[in-house]
């Protein structure tokens, strides 16, 4: 490999350093989401992510965050996270809505770096240390030939909690393209890690974080719909 370098003007190097510093600050900046209940009923508030065409790929969203108790009217709860990805596996049997995914053996992952891992059951179920592979920008899990059907599940996480999961099986290849799309909902008895059928969720809304905005507040109103009340 031949590396070609050239001397850049000082102001270009300063500008590049400032951009890299800004990117590093943004990458480490935690996100915060506050959910308020101004409806007439107590609810379990939860947060999940969606992936384009996840249903056709047999990928399921998980309840990423969920309030550990019901949020009664005139009360609120806040969730905070970093955009740090990981790989996870679980022994959930058949992956279907209503089952709770208990993520095991999490491995750190980076869409632009170490983005590929293998799930194997030898000598016991585990994910190998991630390495860089193709396609860049995606997170890839390769199931070994010894992985049985309808026994294990694999997926990805963000900030230490599972976000998406799918069934593992012999020689399967799972490619996740992280495009964080945050959603909130009000439900009953929803638990962290619960496998969701996103087509049946009600009282839901898409949460958008504009560029350089890291805190948002949404309120469930008397009509059981969500309003963005950031700054109010």
Phi, psi and omega in degrees: 000134180252125177257128178248127180233160178213157180280128179258150176303149183302320184293330176292320180293321178296317180297318180295319179298320179295321179294317179296320179296318179295320179296320179295320179296316181296320182295328183267356182286120179287151175262148180226135181227121178252131180243124182248146179251106174244023177272187182265357187229155172282144182220156163272121177267136178217162183235137176217170178243155176239149177238136179306130176059032183294326181296318181291340179263008182058036176253138182241140172284148175251154168292104187286310171236152174206141178294134182284000179208163179289145177263109183281161179308141179073019175234172186208169176213150180237145176237145180224143181206165172245153178275073177242120185268160176203167173256145178220159172222161178207159178256068187265356187072221180289130180279116179206154180303141181099336177283144177264124178273122178253097185296136181235159168049048184296140176239137178294151181217154178219120179302331181258005181224244180285093191245006186228133178221165175241139172257125182223158178253011180247126359282346174211165183298130178192162173259137178283163178299127184297148176230167178281136180205186179257149358275139176296144183096350178242166175245126191238132174239126178251121178277134178286167182291342182271004181278120181283161176282150172057031179236315184241161175225153179226158180187195179235162182227166170223134178054035173088358180236141183297141179242321180222147181215152177212164181287138175267158179191171184299125174062024177278153178239126182240122181241118178250129176253102186294115174224079188308117174235105188271136180228146177240156180204161174242126182215199181231128174058033176277135182243152176302133180090357179292133178284127189254150165256098189292346180283347183251001183282132176248176184048052183237158179204149177277127179262124182247131174253106176299166180304132179066019173246125186238359179230132178223149176231129177235142183237130173277117188268186183295339178269007181060036171237159186265136173242139172282108183248026177304130178088354180268000000 
